[in-house]
Amino acid sequence: MRYKILSILREKNGFVSGEELGSLLGISRAAVWKNIMRLREEGYDIASVSKKGYKLNDSADILNKNEINYENAMFLREVDSTNNECKRQAEKGCADGLLIVSDYQTKGKGRLGRDWSSAPSQGLYMSIVLKPPISPMEAPQLTLIAGIATAKAIKKITGLDANIKWPNDIIVNGKKICGILTEMSAEIERVKYVVTGIGVNVNDEAFENGLKDKATSVYIETGRKYKRNIFIDEILGELMKYYKLYCEKGFSALKDEYNKYCLNIGKIVRTTGSVPVKGKALGVNDKGELLIETDTNIVPVLSGEVSVRLKNNRYI
């Protein structure tokens, strides 16, 4: 009931009397008041003026199920990690496209077992279950698709020049603003499901010493606080559009779009691993592999860590 009241206040965009709210919803003015108080407890800024009624000052950054404009979604105030919850739901047989969003992760994680900073009510922590008709070898391509969607969304919402450092980091002004983690469950020849997690530093005001030279946030870069549900809507809209195209035509149909955002292209990069590679990045091929031109040949890199040398000879 309280969210119906919230919807009316948003639609009216001004003061609405308790009597009118009660009449529209078939409840008493006392019940209206109780629901208004519950909304205030959740963080909504609702003014009340005698003889005028209630008015929503709709500027607070609040996340809950009602604020997510996506039908197949679950919201959790707190969770170990949204990726873990997606995997639990996938094992129960959830539908393709299930979205999990949380306000706080107690054990947020990045690639290669790293921790992901997950401050309460600051960042966007979301994961989605996907069930594409692909082989396990193709699953990393979903990380690249999520990268396109996220970089495009950040740029559209904020105007920031967001780019992708292959394969999974979104970079703004030489610092990481978003990470993407893809995990899968598969049989020998087919993927059962893929979980793609997206973590965006939205309203973080500062980072600890170990991260301040590497990480940034939308707030740090723009000086403005944003409502995180705006990013959910925009990222999901782009992601599901590209996911549909991917399922129909494969990654080759998205290669050029990825390369538009790929920070690596034309820069000197180096890989880690048992056989390191250093050379100039040429972009990704139809398989999503990063092509690196060395002194002797062109090497396709399918996975691993790739550092990019910037103009000041600093690697990221």
C-alpha positions in Angstrom: 0.0 0.0 0.0 2.8 2.4 0.9 4.3 2.1 -2.6 0.9 2.9 -4.1 0.9 6.1 -2.1 4.4 6.8 -3.3 3.3 6.3 -6.9 0.4 8.8 -6.5 2.7 11.4 -4.9 5.1 11.1 -7.8 2.4 11.3 -10.4 0.8 14.3 -8.8 4.2 16.1 -8.3 2.7 18.4 -5.6 0.7 18.3 -2.4 -2.0 15.6 -2.1 -4.3 15.7 0.8 -4.7 12.7 3.1 -8.4 12.6 2.3 -7.7 12.4 -1.4 -5.1 9.6 -0.9 -7.5 7.7 1.3 -10.3 8.1 -1.2 -8.1 6.9 -4.1 -6.9 3.8 -2.2 -10.0 3.0 -0.2 -8.2 3.4 3.2 -8.6 5.8 6.2 -6.6 8.9 6.7 -5.0 7.2 9.7 -3.9 4.4 7.5 -2.5 6.9 5.0 -0.5 8.5 7.9 0.9 5.1 9.0 2.1 4.3 5.4 3.6 7.8 5.1 5.6 7.1 8.3 6.8 3.8 6.9 8.0 5.5 3.7 9.9 8.1 5.8 11.6 5.3 7.7 12.8 3.9 4.4 14.4 7.3 3.7 11.8 9.0 1.5 11.6 12.8 2.1 7.9 13.5 2.3 6.7 16.9 3.5 3.4 17.4 5.3 1.6 20.7 5.6 -1.6 21.3 7.4 -4.6 21.7 5.0 -2.4 20.9 2.0 -1.4 17.3 2.6 1.7 15.5 1.6 4.4 16.2 -1.0 7.3 13.9 -2.1 10.7 15.6 -2.5 12.0 12.9 -4.8 15.7 13.3 -4.6 16.9 10.7 -2.1 19.0 7.7 -3.4 16.9 4.8 -2.2 17.0 1.3 -3.4 14.2 -1.3 -2.9 12.1 -3.5 -5.1 9.8 -0.7 -6.0 12.6 1.5 -7.3 13.8 -1.2 -9.8 11.9 -0.9 -13.1 12.4 -4.5 -14.1 9.8 -7.2 -13.5 12.1 -10.2 -12.9 14.1 -8.7 -10.1 14.9 -9.4 -6.4 16.2 -6.8 -4.0 18.1 -7.7 -0.9 19.1 -5.1 1.7 22.2 -7.2 2.5 23.8 -10.3 0.9 27.2 -12.0 0.8 27.5 -11.2 -2.9 24.9 -10.7 -5.6 26.7 -13.3 -7.8 26.4 -15.9 -5.0 22.7 -15.2 -4.7 22.2 -15.5 -8.4 24.0 -18.9 -8.4 21.7 -20.0 -5.6 18.6 -18.9 -7.5 19.9 -20.5 -10.7 20.4 -23.9 -9.0 16.7 -23.6 -7.9 15.8 -23.2 -11.6 15.1 -19.5 -11.9 14.2 -18.0 -15.3 16.7 -16.5 -17.8 17.2 -12.8 -16.9 16.7 -12.9 -13.1 18.3 -9.7 -11.6 19.6 -9.5 -8.1 20.3 -6.1 -6.6 21.6 -5.4 -3.1 22.3 -2.3 -1.1 25.3 -3.9 0.7 27.6 -6.9 0.1 29.4 -8.5 3.0 31.7 -10.5 0.7 31.7 -8.6 -2.6 34.2 -10.2 -5.0 36.1 -9.3 -8.2 38.1 -11.4 -10.7 40.8 -13.8 -9.6 39.4 -14.1 -6.0 39.9 -10.4 -5.2 37.6 -8.5 -2.8 35.3 -5.8 -4.2 34.7 -2.8 -2.0 30.9 -2.7 -1.3 30.2 0.2 1.0 26.5 0.3 2.1 24.2 2.7 0.1 27.1 4.0 -2.0 27.7 1.7 -5.0 25.6 -0.3 -7.3 25.8 -4.0 -6.8 23.8 -6.1 -9.3 24.1 -9.5 -10.9 22.0 -11.2 -13.6 21.4 -14.9 -14.5 21.7 -15.6 -18.2 21.0 -18.9 -20.0 22.4 -18.4 -23.5 22.7 -21.3 -26.0 26.5 -21.2 -26.1 29.5 -23.4 -25.3 31.6 -22.9 -22.2 34.4 -21.5 -24.3 32.1 -18.6 -25.4 31.0 -17.6 -21.9 33.7 -14.9 -21.4 32.0 -13.0 -24.3 29.2 -12.1 -21.9 31.7 -10.1 -19.8 32.4 -8.0 -22.9 28.7 -7.5 -23.7 28.2 -6.3 -20.1 31.1 -4.0 -20.6 29.6 -2.3 -23.6 26.3 -1.9 -21.9 27.8 -0.4 -18.7 30.3 1.9 -20.4 27.5 3.2 -22.7 25.1 3.7 -19.8 27.7 5.6 -17.6 28.5 7.9 -20.6 24.8 8.5 -21.4 23.9 9.3 -17.8 26.9 11.3 -16.7 28.7 12.5 -19.8 31.9 10.9 -18.5 34.2 9.4 -21.1 33.9 5.8 -19.9 35.9 3.1 -21.7 36.6 -0.6 -21.3 40.0 -2.0 -20.3 39.8 -5.5 -21.8 38.1 -7.6 -20.6 36.1 -6.4 -17.6 37.1 -3.0 -16.2 35.3 0.3 -16.9 37.8 3.2 -16.8 37.3 6.9 -16.3 40.3 9.3 -16.3 42.7 6.4 -15.8 40.9 4.9 -12.8 38.5 2.0 -12.4 34.9 3.0 -11.9 33.3 -0.4 -12.5 34.2 -4.0 -12.5 32.4 -7.0 -14.1 32.6 -10.6 -12.9 31.2 -13.5 -14.9 30.9 -17.0 -13.5 29.3 -20.0 -15.0 28.0 -23.5 -14.4 28.5 -25.8 -17.4 28.5 -29.3 -18.8 31.1 -30.5 -21.3 29.4 -29.0 -24.4 26.9 -26.5 -23.1 26.5 -23.7 -20.5 23.8 -24.3 -17.9 23.8 -20.7 -16.8 26.1 -17.7 -16.6 26.0 -15.1 -13.8 27.3 -11.7 -14.7 27.9 -9.3 -11.8 28.3 -5.6 -12.3 29.7 -3.3 -9.6 29.6 0.5 -10.2 31.2 3.0 -7.9 28.4 5.6 -7.9 28.3 7.8 -4.8 31.5 6.7 -3.1 33.1 9.9 -1.7 36.6 8.4 -1.1 38.6 5.2 -1.2 41.1 3.7 1.3 44.8 4.3 0.7 45.2 1.0 -1.2 42.5 2.0 -3.7 42.6 5.8 -4.0 45.2 5.8 -6.8 43.3 3.1 -8.7 39.6 3.6 -8.1 37.2 6.4 -8.7 33.4 7.0 -8.6 30.8 8.9 -10.5 30.6 11.3 -7.6 34.3 11.9 -7.5 34.4 12.6 -11.2 31.3 14.8 -11.4 30.9 16.2 -8.0 27.2 15.1 -8.1 25.3 12.4 -6.3 23.1 10.2 -8.4 20.2 7.9 -7.8 21.5 4.4 -8.4 18.2 3.1 -9.9 18.9 5.3 -12.9 22.0 3.2 -13.6 20.1 0.0 -13.1 17.5 1.0 -15.7 20.0 2.2 -18.3 22.5 -0.7 -17.9 19.8 -3.3 -18.0 18.2 -1.7 -21.1 21.4 -1.8 -23.0 22.5 -5.2 -21.7 19.3 -7.0 -22.6 19.3 -5.4 -26.0 22.8 -6.6 -26.7 22.1 -10.0 -25.1 19.2 -10.6 -27.5 21.4 -9.7 -30.5 24.2 -12.0 -29.1 21.9 -15.0 -28.8 20.7 -14.4 -32.4 23.9 -13.6 -34.2 26.9 -14.3 -31.8 29.6 -12.0 -30.6 30.8 -11.1 -34.1 27.7 -8.9 -34.4 29.0 -6.9 -31.4 32.7 -6.8 -32.1 32.8 -3.3 -33.6 30.6 -1.9 -30.8 33.0 -3.3 -28.2 36.0 -1.9 -30.0 34.5 1.6 -30.0 34.8 1.5 -26.2 38.0 -0.5 -25.9 40.7 1.5 -24.1 43.4 -1.0 -25.1 43.4 -0.3 -28.8 46.5 1.4 -30.1 48.3 1.3 -26.7 51.2 -0.8 -25.5 49.9 -3.6 -23.3 51.4 -6.5 -21.4 49.8 -9.7 -20.1 50.6 -11.7 -17.0 50.9 -15.5 -16.9 53.4 -18.2 -17.6 54.1 -16.8 -21.1 53.8 -12.9 -20.8 53.0 -11.0 -24.0 53.9 -7.4 -24.7 52.9 -5.3 -27.7 50.3 -3.0 -29.3 46.7 -3.9 -28.8 44.7 -4.0 -32.0 41.2 -4.7 -30.6 39.1 -7.8 -30.2 38.2 -10.3 -32.9 35.0 -12.2 -33.6 35.7 -14.5 -30.6 36.2 -11.6 -28.1 40.0 -12.3 -28.0 42.3 -9.3 -27.6 44.7 -9.2 -30.5 48.2 -8.0 -29.5 50.8 -7.2 -32.1 54.3 -8.1 -31.0 57.6 -7.7 -32.7 57.2 -11.1 -34.5 53.4 -11.8 -34.8 49.9 -11.2 -33.7 48.9 -13.0 -30.6 45.2 -13.6 -29.6 44.6 -13.4 -25.8 41.5 -15.1 -24.6 41.8 -14.5 -20.8 44.0 -13.2 -18.1 45.2 -9.9 -16.8 46.2 -7.2 -19.3 47.8 -3.9 -18.2 47.6 -0.8 -20.4 50.4 1.8 -20.6 49.0 5.4 -20.5 50.7 8.5 -21.9 52.6 9.1 -18.6 54.1 5.6 -18.8 51.8 4.5 -16.0 50.2 1.1 -16.4 46.6 0.4 -15.3 
